[in-house]
Amino acid sequence: MYDHLSVWLNGRMIPWNEAKVPILSHGFSRGSAIFEIFGTHEGPTGTVAFRMDQHLNRLMKSAELLGMQTGYSTRQIADAVAETVRVNKIGRGLVKILAYWGEEAIIQLVLNSKLDVAVFAVPASEELDLDNETPVAACISKWRKLHPDTVPIEAKACANYLNGYLARKDANLRGFNVGFLVGTDGFLAEGSVESVFLVKDGVLKTPPLGRILSGITRLSILQAAPAIGIRTSEDPVLPEELFTADEIFVCNTGVKILPVARFEARTLEVPGPVTRQLMELMNGIFNFSDGRYKGWFSPL
């Protein structure tokens, strides 16, 4: 499907089907790869990336948390993103950056070399389903969120997503779209690839950092909501609060905000008034009609 595209790999632009690693590479066989993914949009003067600086800083933070070092700086990777987007003529789409050990590691567990870096840019398509706003059904997963004393939860590491895979699989088998993970401390954490928000008595609530990924869309919503008079809270949330919440929604890079129309056996009217305001706010940001947030976009 993407064989016509090019990939930036360690400083060279190569055909998509040549971007490969050995099966015994450390990144594949040990699950040590880290990544970032963010949207590109067609701005008034060309293609732009949403909050690329935040994403690249988080990539470097992931490497630091895992004792790794990338072979390229944030400036070099930003230039690589711009080149990849231009070469592939991407407007609305996604950029995915992978940093990994491509060298073979049959028994080696710890490597000291710098990480390889690959940059992919793909156009919006039906498969990606970007900007989907279809309400979803959510449940509490039978699986618990990884404990932060076992692995760095705020590292966007491929291996961490096995936890999310199990939560999504569990939810799907039970007839839901999304499974919410509860931490080993008993508090609500997040979904498989989604940050979770609820609204109670007009206050927008979401779990605090520390046991969840520091989501960029989550951050953006929390930063923008006060501008339209919505109060926010990042205090710990008990899962029981979801059963009395006035509204629930999830967000991530691809879909921004998805209202939850069914939570377990509960049916909610969607979108609720606060969710609707936030969806309109975010849509205004992404269609560039709200100039207050133009600094969130980087020209490519």
C-alpha positions, 0 to 999 in steps of 0.5 A: 500500500505504501511502496510508492513512498520514501523513508528517511533512514539514518540520514538517507532517503530510501524506498519504503520496501527497503526500510528493514531490520534483521529479525534478530535485531535488538529492537525487534527481538528484545522490543527495545524500540521507542517511537513518536507519532504526530499529525500533519495538516494542510495549513494556510501556507503549506504542510505543518506538523502539530506540536512537533517540538513536544513530540521530539522532546518526548522522544528524547525523554523516552531514550533518557528514561531507558538509558538510550541515546539516539544517533541524531539530535532533535534538530536533525530529526525535525529536518528529516521529518520536513524532508520526508514530508516534502519528498512524499508530498504529504498534506494531511497525514501522519509522521511516525518516528522509530528509534531502535537498535537495528543490529542483531542481538542473539543473546546480548541484552544491553547494547551501548551503540546509538539508536538508529532512526527512521522517519515515515510520513504517510497520507491520510487514508480510510485505513488511518481513519484520521479525525474520526469523531464516531462515539465509542463504547468503553469498559474497564479492562481486566488487565492492570496498567503497568506499574511505574516501578517495573518500567518507565511508564512515560517512555513511549516504548514499543514493548509497553504497548503489549499492555495496551494490546491486551486491554484493547483485545479484552475490550473487543472480545467483550463488545467494546471499542476501548478498554480503560486500564486501572493502575495497581494503586486502584486509580484510573490510568488510561486506555490502550492508546488513549488518554481518558477524560470525564466531566462531573459538575462542569469540571473536566477531570483526567488522571495525573501524570506519573502512571500514564503516558504524557499525551500531547493531545491530552496536554493540548486539551488541558492547556486550551480548555481554560480559554473557553471557561472550562475548569480542569482537574488532574487529581487521581480518579477512582474508576467508580467515578466513571459510573456517575460521570456526566460525560466521558471522552478519550483522545489521542493523536489520530482522533483528537476527541471521541465521545464515549456513548456507552460505558459498561452498561451505562448509556450516555448522551453524546457529545455532552455540552462540555465535550461538544465545546472542546470538540469545537475548540479543537476543530477550530485549532486544526482548521486554523480558524483559531489563531491563538494556537498557531504556535503549536504548528511547525512549518515543514 
